[in-house]
Amino acid sequence: MSVLRKPEVSAKFIRNYVGAHADFGELELDEDDPRHAMVRRHNPRKLRPVLVFLDGQGKEVARLSGGLKSKEDALLLDRFVTEKRYRKSDFSTFKATQRG
């Protein structure tokens, strides 16, 4: 079961975020296509999966490449974003300090 589908995780993510799924893996865009800049900005190396969190003004505040490995990581990521911990640290550092 995907970490994001676990009841405790999905309840928090549904309550706190508006989700959107985009799969750019098969998308072939030439340099003149206006979508090219958006794809490059949000996933420059075409890594999958990538979770990107935007604030109310559309500014990226957090990013996680490679997916979530556990329910605990997902709940920490939720705290990192909802408590605006991204203002002082990156997620890896925050996670390390929380696990002692």
Secondary structure, DSSP 4 states (H G I P E B T S, - for coil): --GGGSHHHHHHHHHH--------TT----TTSTHHHHHHHH-TT--SSEEEEE-TTS-EEEEEES---SHHHHHHHHHHHHTTGGGT--HHHHHHHHH-
